[in-house]
């Protein structure tokens, strides 16, 4: 019985002990070796008397980091991954909230993190012999409802929110992902996102679930498309689970001709909106793969709905977010908490076994979005209000309209900033873009990266948007700012909008 996530590793280590599970430039490990290392580290944690407590993992993105993540599960605790390159201020905010019982780190980074929690050095723990009796007792006393991790998201205010996810929720998500993504034993994955991002769990744990192999490359590879494409080709990578900005880097630099990547058969993307011109280039250059637009949130253990691309789209179209995952039910509610009609727009709400418990030590925020199902007054049933507005298209597929908090009142009209972004993204000369609203000036501001000048882009948008939707300011940036999760940093853009207005005043 799969009760906790490490159970997948136990089963696969028996079935495929000598198969490579994870590989990086300096090291490769088999499933049996990962299990042995993880259980050794877990023994060291358990012998400190730590159980059902938070353990921070402060390590570089590496095999040893994912072994530490498994180890925390084997020891009966829950983890939060802290990247060694995170800003000190963010690390401090997370640690203040998490208040970990221990920090798993290595000698190279032990002095780089300040905390009163005890520091456990992985080089010391990995050399221990696993105490099988102790770990068996811990496993017996664990339940699927036990916390697996606390993942801190950016938060719209800049204050990290700790999303609490159980083993059972993640197991339910993985089983659905296996079915939707058609994962198989001979798949070879290439990790793109940081290990503290929710998408990384699919890469790491799907390997243990299915016997796949995960390739971990330095982040620098994603700055050099030629290097990345050659790696994919030379290592016969079959499965990519990337954010759209990484795929845009390949498409916008025309890197497809550098190497033959016809080995890629499955491409899943998520985390932000995919521009139609980008996915078109991928489909034209790697036609042997299927492409899935995955949509969800950390609060729903990554996946809520998906759309497997089965037709062509115009640049002005919006890619559907599709239908629910097999283990998920969705509700689309209007302002009165009633289901929308077929032509309506409403807030997407999720229910099902993959939902988070809520936010760590933040009951007020939890109660705002994890609420009683308004369509059921017979028994307690929680749903998660995503804050995303959606509608149905003529195919019965869900279409993402925008964030409820991206909806503004401007010049007497209700405006979806996401609709403006879709229009700008349809311009082939735009690589990335985002809209913010300057409340003080009552002005829509568009930031973009691309090979088109602001005036020319303005003329392009005039042919697509009504006058009241046209951005009052358009700023061309050498590079769009991104947060730690690889998404466009809208908080930074709002700051830049105010800064640029002040600079204009001085001229």
VOBA-856486 format. One record per residue (C-alpha): x, y, z. Coordinates in Angstrom, 3 decimals. Layout:
# VOBA-856486
ATOM/x/y/z
ATOM/X/Y/Z
...
# end
This chain:
# VOBA-856486
ATOM/x/y/z
ATOM/0.000/0.000/0.000
ATOM/1.283/3.454/-0.931
ATOM/0.724/5.457/2.240
ATOM/3.551/8.000/2.056
ATOM/5.602/9.240/-0.900
ATOM/8.790/7.280/0.017
ATOM/6.749/4.086/-0.493
ATOM/7.117/4.664/-4.244
ATOM/10.895/4.653/-3.848
ATOM/10.765/1.481/-1.739
ATOM/8.780/-0.373/-4.402
ATOM/10.843/0.801/-7.365
ATOM/14.146/0.114/-5.579
ATOM/13.033/-3.521/-5.321
ATOM/11.713/-3.713/-8.884
ATOM/14.521/-1.753/-10.592
ATOM/17.408/-1.608/-8.096
ATOM/20.173/-1.004/-10.640
ATOM/18.416/1.436/-12.940
ATOM/19.640/5.046/-12.929
ATOM/17.100/7.138/-11.068
ATOM/18.726/10.560/-11.007
ATOM/21.735/11.911/-12.844
ATOM/23.720/15.147/-12.796
ATOM/27.078/16.086/-14.364
ATOM/29.085/14.930/-11.324
ATOM/27.060/11.930/-10.193
ATOM/24.437/9.343/-11.094
ATOM/22.538/7.140/-8.645
ATOM/20.365/4.068/-8.966
ATOM/17.027/3.649/-7.233
ATOM/18.646/1.312/-4.694
ATOM/21.363/3.874/-3.959
ATOM/18.872/6.717/-3.518
ATOM/16.862/4.613/-1.095
ATOM/19.969/3.664/0.891
ATOM/21.248/7.259/1.087
ATOM/17.836/8.644/2.005
ATOM/17.256/6.101/4.762
ATOM/20.718/6.739/6.191
ATOM/19.978/10.455/6.408
ATOM/16.517/9.713/7.817
ATOM/18.057/7.615/10.575
ATOM/20.215/10.552/11.611
ATOM/17.156/12.812/11.776
ATOM/15.050/10.263/13.660
ATOM/17.755/9.599/16.262
ATOM/17.539/13.274/17.203
ATOM/13.999/12.539/18.380
ATOM/12.418/14.684/15.643
ATOM/8.978/13.457/14.534
ATOM/6.061/15.283/12.882
ATOM/8.155/18.465/12.870
ATOM/9.278/20.923/10.179
ATOM/12.765/20.346/8.748
ATOM/14.307/22.920/6.412
ATOM/16.471/21.668/3.531
ATOM/19.188/24.173/2.606
ATOM/21.113/22.654/-0.282
ATOM/21.906/23.327/-3.910
ATOM/19.613/21.793/-6.503
ATOM/21.229/18.375/-6.696
ATOM/20.839/14.673/-6.086
ATOM/21.810/15.092/-2.442
ATOM/19.019/17.671/-2.074
ATOM/16.310/15.330/-3.351
ATOM/17.734/12.534/-1.181
ATOM/17.337/14.876/1.778
ATOM/13.711/15.500/0.742
ATOM/13.028/11.758/0.705
ATOM/14.853/11.419/4.031
ATOM/12.567/13.909/5.751
ATOM/9.594/11.784/4.671
ATOM/11.215/8.548/5.842
ATOM/11.881/10.178/9.229
ATOM/8.203/11.084/9.675
ATOM/8.661/14.824/9.288
ATOM/7.828/17.465/6.673
ATOM/10.215/19.635/4.700
ATOM/10.615/23.102/3.248
ATOM/13.274/23.492/0.564
ATOM/15.331/26.680/0.765
ATOM/17.481/27.377/-2.265
ATOM/21.014/28.488/-1.422
ATOM/20.633/31.390/-3.881
ATOM/17.470/32.754/-2.287
ATOM/17.832/36.323/-0.952
ATOM/18.679/36.366/2.749
ATOM/15.586/38.445/3.521
ATOM/13.284/35.833/1.982
ATOM/15.034/32.991/3.809
ATOM/14.593/34.851/7.072
ATOM/10.871/35.421/6.449
ATOM/10.357/31.734/5.706
ATOM/12.353/30.540/8.708
ATOM/10.500/32.958/10.995
ATOM/7.209/31.387/9.923
ATOM/8.359/27.770/9.676
ATOM/10.410/27.732/12.897
ATOM/12.091/24.458/11.861
ATOM/13.217/21.832/14.330
ATOM/16.344/21.254/12.250
ATOM/18.077/22.372/9.055
ATOM/19.502/19.786/6.693
ATOM/22.488/21.296/4.925
ATOM/26.063/20.517/3.916
ATOM/29.433/21.787/5.052
ATOM/29.672/24.203/2.144
ATOM/26.508/26.045/3.205
ATOM/26.170/25.494/6.950
ATOM/27.622/28.912/7.773
ATOM/25.505/30.686/5.164
ATOM/22.200/30.301/6.951
ATOM/21.377/31.924/10.277
ATOM/18.966/30.080/12.518
ATOM/18.650/28.871/16.089
ATOM/17.563/25.452/14.759
ATOM/20.070/22.623/14.960
ATOM/21.996/22.053/11.748
ATOM/22.330/18.495/10.522
ATOM/25.157/17.963/8.030
ATOM/24.179/15.572/5.235
ATOM/27.764/14.367/4.706
ATOM/27.736/13.071/8.289
ATOM/24.257/11.547/8.170
ATOM/24.661/9.794/4.828
ATOM/27.571/7.787/6.236
ATOM/25.382/6.280/8.967
ATOM/23.847/2.820/8.723
ATOM/20.079/2.882/8.386
ATOM/18.176/1.721/11.459
ATOM/15.526/-0.358/9.707
ATOM/13.608/-1.140/12.895
ATOM/13.375/2.538/13.825
ATOM/12.280/3.577/10.320
ATOM/9.722/0.757/10.169
ATOM/8.229/1.945/13.459
ATOM/8.026/5.496/12.085
ATOM/6.370/4.271/8.884
ATOM/3.812/2.294/10.940
ATOM/2.889/5.455/12.854
ATOM/2.454/7.609/9.751
ATOM/-0.752/8.302/7.838
ATOM/-1.508/9.697/4.357
ATOM/-2.857/12.794/6.118
ATOM/0.574/13.564/7.603
ATOM/2.241/16.637/6.145
ATOM/4.742/16.009/3.365
ATOM/5.969/19.573/2.874
ATOM/5.310/23.255/3.407
ATOM/5.973/25.113/0.175
ATOM/6.263/28.874/0.408
ATOM/4.775/30.758/-2.522
ATOM/5.542/34.359/-3.367
ATOM/2.297/35.861/-2.136
ATOM/0.761/38.888/-3.841
ATOM/1.946/41.149/-1.017
ATOM/5.514/39.890/-1.128
ATOM/5.062/37.980/2.148
ATOM/5.612/34.223/1.593
ATOM/2.644/31.926/2.240
ATOM/3.380/28.377/3.382
ATOM/1.142/25.892/1.576
ATOM/0.698/22.683/3.573
ATOM/0.458/19.499/1.477
ATOM/-0.010/15.965/2.794
ATOM/1.430/12.705/1.484
ATOM/-2.064/11.581/0.527
ATOM/-2.739/14.726/-1.500
ATOM/0.496/14.308/-3.412
ATOM/-0.112/10.608/-4.032
ATOM/-3.536/11.428/-5.486
ATOM/-1.990/14.054/-7.750
ATOM/0.793/11.728/-8.932
ATOM/-1.673/8.995/-9.833
ATOM/-3.669/11.468/-11.924
ATOM/-0.510/12.882/-13.527
ATOM/0.663/9.400/-14.505
ATOM/-2.576/8.839/-16.387
ATOM/-2.717/12.275/-18.051
ATOM/0.993/12.542/-18.940
ATOM/1.277/8.882/-19.981
ATOM/4.447/8.439/-17.937
ATOM/6.355/5.211/-18.536
ATOM/9.426/3.442/-17.242
ATOM/11.598/4.393/-20.229
ATOM/10.871/8.135/-19.985
ATOM/13.819/10.452/-19.393
ATOM/12.976/13.795/-17.782
ATOM/14.947/17.043/-17.722
ATOM/14.459/19.142/-14.585
ATOM/13.930/22.840/-15.291
ATOM/12.384/24.454/-12.211
ATOM/13.980/24.922/-8.757
ATOM/13.260/22.201/-6.191
ATOM/11.286/24.639/-4.026
ATOM/8.767/25.124/-6.870
ATOM/5.687/22.860/-6.847
ATOM/6.345/21.642/-10.401
ATOM/9.647/20.074/-9.298
ATOM/7.829/17.418/-7.292
ATOM/6.405/15.927/-10.478
ATOM/9.914/15.462/-11.869
ATOM/11.340/14.013/-8.658
ATOM/8.558/11.757/-7.430
ATOM/7.188/10.622/-10.798
ATOM/10.567/8.950/-11.295
ATOM/10.128/6.912/-8.134
ATOM/6.509/6.177/-9.049
ATOM/7.204/5.015/-12.608
ATOM/10.878/4.048/-12.697
ATOM/11.821/6.998/-14.947
ATOM/15.185/8.789/-14.969
ATOM/15.521/12.475/-14.073
ATOM/18.389/14.565/-15.472
ATOM/19.490/17.533/-13.377
ATOM/21.596/20.138/-15.180
ATOM/23.093/23.401/-13.894
ATOM/20.761/26.408/-14.154
ATOM/23.306/28.029/-16.497
ATOM/22.173/25.623/-19.234
ATOM/18.889/27.525/-19.402
ATOM/20.769/30.687/-20.352
ATOM/22.407/29.002/-23.345
ATOM/19.853/27.427/-25.705
ATOM/22.537/25.701/-27.792
ATOM/23.901/23.891/-24.740
ATOM/20.412/22.883/-23.633
ATOM/19.327/21.579/-27.025
ATOM/22.494/19.508/-27.405
ATOM/21.963/18.018/-23.950
ATOM/18.375/17.023/-24.805
ATOM/19.523/15.384/-28.037
ATOM/22.591/13.601/-26.635
ATOM/20.675/12.209/-23.642
ATOM/17.496/11.269/-25.515
ATOM/15.242/13.280/-23.210
ATOM/11.619/12.255/-23.785
ATOM/9.620/14.335/-21.286
ATOM/9.725/18.060/-20.485
ATOM/7.754/19.756/-17.718
ATOM/8.734/23.389/-18.086
ATOM/7.383/26.872/-17.505
ATOM/6.405/28.748/-20.694
ATOM/9.218/31.307/-20.288
ATOM/11.797/28.513/-20.671
ATOM/10.049/27.259/-23.792
ATOM/9.857/30.839/-25.085
ATOM/13.621/31.174/-24.749
ATOM/14.065/28.269/-27.169
ATOM/11.383/29.473/-29.574
ATOM/12.399/33.130/-29.613
ATOM/16.072/32.368/-30.275
ATOM/15.220/29.894/-33.064
ATOM/17.355/27.265/-31.323
ATOM/15.523/24.280/-32.808
ATOM/18.048/23.882/-35.632
ATOM/20.991/23.467/-33.265
ATOM/20.293/19.804/-32.473
ATOM/17.790/17.083/-33.310
ATOM/15.381/16.874/-30.353
ATOM/12.877/14.547/-32.004
ATOM/13.490/12.297/-28.975
ATOM/11.092/14.570/-27.046
ATOM/7.661/12.915/-27.085
ATOM/5.815/14.594/-24.192
ATOM/5.800/18.298/-23.323
ATOM/3.827/19.639/-20.374
ATOM/3.955/23.312/-19.459
ATOM/2.374/25.338/-16.702
ATOM/2.808/28.065/-14.133
ATOM/1.899/30.952/-16.443
ATOM/0.096/31.713/-19.708
ATOM/1.632/30.205/-22.847
ATOM/1.804/32.651/-25.811
ATOM/0.320/31.070/-28.944
ATOM/3.307/31.985/-31.181
ATOM/5.643/30.120/-28.824
ATOM/3.687/26.868/-28.717
ATOM/3.158/27.038/-32.471
ATOM/6.936/27.112/-33.036
ATOM/7.383/24.118/-30.760
ATOM/4.684/22.129/-32.519
ATOM/6.153/22.978/-35.923
ATOM/9.708/22.056/-34.924
ATOM/8.994/19.062/-32.667
ATOM/5.889/17.614/-34.323
ATOM/6.316/14.118/-32.899
ATOM/5.460/15.207/-29.347
ATOM/2.132/15.806/-27.655
ATOM/1.686/19.076/-25.767
ATOM/-0.306/19.603/-22.586
ATOM/-1.230/22.918/-21.022
ATOM/-1.265/22.092/-17.313
ATOM/-3.119/24.466/-15.036
ATOM/-3.377/24.534/-11.278
ATOM/-1.791/25.899/-8.159
ATOM/0.362/24.919/-5.225
ATOM/-2.811/24.783/-3.122
ATOM/-4.149/22.047/-5.425
ATOM/-0.857/20.091/-5.465
ATOM/0.095/21.567/-8.847
ATOM/-2.565/20.186/-11.187
ATOM/-6.260/21.068/-11.451
ATOM/-7.092/21.036/-15.164
ATOM/-5.253/20.224/-18.377
ATOM/-5.632/20.615/-22.107
ATOM/-3.937/18.299/-24.590
ATOM/-3.478/20.388/-27.726
ATOM/-5.453/18.866/-30.568
ATOM/-5.896/21.730/-33.034
ATOM/-4.269/24.891/-34.387
ATOM/-4.776/28.346/-32.899
ATOM/-4.592/31.891/-34.200
ATOM/-2.224/34.344/-32.506
ATOM/-5.184/36.165/-30.995
ATOM/-6.638/32.992/-29.463
ATOM/-6.246/31.898/-25.867
ATOM/-5.027/28.371/-25.226
ATOM/-7.657/26.424/-23.242
ATOM/-6.887/25.112/-19.777
ATOM/-9.156/22.217/-20.624
ATOM/-10.808/19.729/-18.333
ATOM/-10.236/18.565/-14.739
ATOM/-7.640/15.964/-13.789
ATOM/-9.202/12.545/-13.060
ATOM/-9.137/13.077/-9.290
ATOM/-10.377/16.669/-9.290
ATOM/-13.758/18.331/-9.475
ATOM/-14.207/21.964/-10.385
ATOM/-16.917/24.482/-9.605
ATOM/-17.273/27.766/-11.474
ATOM/-19.159/30.223/-9.323
ATOM/-20.540/33.671/-10.065
ATOM/-20.597/36.633/-7.698
ATOM/-23.582/35.083/-5.880
ATOM/-21.870/31.699/-5.401
ATOM/-24.077/30.125/-8.050
ATOM/-22.820/28.014/-10.959
ATOM/-22.326/30.068/-14.112
ATOM/-24.407/29.494/-17.207
ATOM/-22.744/28.342/-20.419
ATOM/-21.905/31.890/-21.518
ATOM/-20.892/33.244/-18.127
ATOM/-17.604/34.044/-16.440
ATOM/-16.940/32.922/-12.894
ATOM/-14.308/32.054/-10.318
ATOM/-12.710/28.635/-10.626
ATOM/-12.965/26.610/-7.423
ATOM/-11.449/23.185/-6.790
ATOM/-12.425/20.256/-4.624
ATOM/-10.955/16.812/-4.300
ATOM/-8.298/14.757/-2.498
ATOM/-5.323/16.761/-3.809
ATOM/-6.236/19.958/-1.963
ATOM/-3.843/21.483/0.520
ATOM/-4.828/21.822/4.168
ATOM/-4.278/25.584/3.948
ATOM/-1.522/27.998/4.930
ATOM/1.019/27.285/7.638
ATOM/0.331/29.256/10.830
ATOM/-2.043/31.505/8.899
ATOM/-5.648/30.567/9.741
ATOM/-7.010/33.940/8.607
ATOM/-5.662/33.587/5.067
ATOM/-6.654/29.921/5.026
ATOM/-10.257/30.756/5.903
ATOM/-10.401/33.322/3.083
ATOM/-9.845/30.812/0.286
ATOM/-10.450/27.324/1.755
ATOM/-14.165/27.586/2.348
ATOM/-17.270/25.471/2.743
ATOM/-18.726/24.423/-0.597
ATOM/-21.627/26.893/-1.012
ATOM/-23.504/24.303/-3.069
ATOM/-23.522/21.819/-0.181
ATOM/-25.066/22.610/3.200
ATOM/-25.420/18.997/4.347
ATOM/-21.918/18.226/5.628
ATOM/-18.465/19.842/5.848
ATOM/-16.802/19.989/2.450
ATOM/-13.933/22.333/1.680
ATOM/-13.250/23.899/-1.694
ATOM/-10.362/26.128/-2.720
ATOM/-11.223/29.450/-4.322
ATOM/-8.446/30.054/-6.841
ATOM/-9.186/33.684/-7.587
ATOM/-8.954/32.879/-11.313
ATOM/-11.767/33.811/-13.669
ATOM/-12.727/31.299/-16.361
ATOM/-15.386/30.571/-18.952
ATOM/-16.303/27.716/-21.279
ATOM/-15.611/27.768/-25.013
ATOM/-17.688/26.122/-27.748
ATOM/-15.841/22.824/-27.208
ATOM/-16.774/22.651/-23.529
ATOM/-13.188/23.437/-22.537
ATOM/-12.260/25.914/-19.856
ATOM/-10.675/29.198/-20.917
ATOM/-8.613/31.248/-18.471
ATOM/-9.862/34.836/-18.528
ATOM/-7.622/36.369/-15.876
ATOM/-7.105/36.851/-12.191
ATOM/-9.961/38.279/-10.212
ATOM/-7.403/40.658/-8.730
ATOM/-6.223/41.538/-12.280
ATOM/-9.714/42.772/-13.055
ATOM/-9.878/46.547/-12.788
ATOM/-12.402/49.350/-13.185
ATOM/-10.999/51.779/-15.742
ATOM/-12.795/54.691/-17.414
ATOM/-16.126/53.267/-16.252
ATOM/-15.423/49.827/-17.704
ATOM/-14.475/46.495/-16.201
ATOM/-11.146/45.500/-17.794
ATOM/-9.283/42.197/-17.686
ATOM/-5.552/42.893/-17.750
ATOM/-5.055/39.320/-18.971
ATOM/-6.980/40.157/-22.153
ATOM/-4.541/42.976/-22.903
ATOM/-1.612/40.641/-22.287
ATOM/-3.094/38.080/-24.687
ATOM/-3.341/40.753/-27.372
ATOM/0.262/41.876/-26.842
ATOM/1.537/38.285/-26.779
ATOM/-0.053/37.705/-30.176
ATOM/2.545/40.075/-31.667
ATOM/5.413/37.922/-32.928
ATOM/7.938/40.614/-31.929
ATOM/6.892/40.383/-28.262
ATOM/8.755/37.735/-26.267
ATOM/7.091/38.312/-22.890
ATOM/4.745/40.898/-21.453
ATOM/2.670/41.798/-18.422
ATOM/0.167/44.517/-17.502
ATOM/-0.173/46.312/-14.192
ATOM/-2.524/49.061/-13.106
ATOM/-1.239/52.278/-11.612
ATOM/-4.000/53.083/-9.126
ATOM/-2.698/56.573/-8.388
ATOM/-2.606/57.630/-12.033
ATOM/-5.555/55.411/-13.073
ATOM/-3.419/54.157/-15.905
ATOM/-2.885/50.742/-17.536
ATOM/0.823/50.046/-17.915
ATOM/2.244/47.420/-20.262
ATOM/5.785/46.084/-19.813
ATOM/7.287/43.882/-22.493
ATOM/10.454/42.347/-23.855
ATOM/10.871/42.147/-27.613
ATOM/12.041/43.609/-30.916
ATOM/9.283/46.176/-31.379
ATOM/9.241/49.804/-30.259
ATOM/6.538/51.070/-27.865
ATOM/4.856/53.309/-30.439
ATOM/4.724/50.498/-32.996
ATOM/3.311/48.094/-30.408
ATOM/0.698/50.701/-29.505
ATOM/-0.417/50.868/-33.118
ATOM/-0.596/47.053/-33.197
ATOM/-2.826/46.992/-30.126
ATOM/-5.158/49.644/-31.539
ATOM/-6.275/47.107/-34.101
ATOM/-7.126/44.581/-31.392
ATOM/-8.427/46.425/-28.331
ATOM/-11.080/49.014/-27.617
ATOM/-9.813/52.461/-26.700
ATOM/-10.427/52.150/-22.966
ATOM/-8.308/48.966/-22.850
ATOM/-5.243/50.471/-24.510
ATOM/-2.242/50.779/-22.159
ATOM/-1.521/54.386/-21.293
ATOM/2.153/53.553/-20.909
ATOM/4.216/50.964/-22.756
ATOM/7.717/50.195/-21.527
ATOM/10.188/48.075/-23.442
ATOM/12.563/46.250/-21.086
ATOM/15.841/44.531/-21.975
ATOM/14.607/41.638/-19.857
ATOM/11.384/41.002/-17.979
ATOM/11.863/40.548/-14.213
ATOM/11.047/37.103/-12.842
ATOM/10.503/35.927/-9.292
ATOM/12.173/32.886/-7.754
ATOM/9.595/30.549/-9.287
ATOM/10.357/31.765/-12.801
ATOM/7.092/33.696/-13.145
ATOM/6.927/37.350/-14.177
ATOM/7.418/39.466/-11.065
ATOM/4.349/41.697/-11.069
ATOM/5.191/43.242/-7.705
ATOM/8.473/44.469/-9.193
ATOM/6.650/45.806/-12.258
ATOM/4.278/47.823/-10.073
ATOM/7.292/49.359/-8.352
ATOM/8.873/50.112/-11.720
ATOM/5.655/51.734/-12.919
ATOM/5.739/54.200/-10.037
ATOM/9.475/54.765/-10.499
ATOM/9.109/55.497/-14.212
ATOM/6.277/57.962/-13.515
ATOM/8.493/59.831/-11.067
ATOM/11.295/59.960/-13.624
ATOM/8.910/61.339/-16.249
ATOM/7.898/64.127/-13.864
ATOM/11.506/65.234/-13.481
ATOM/12.067/65.543/-17.214
# end
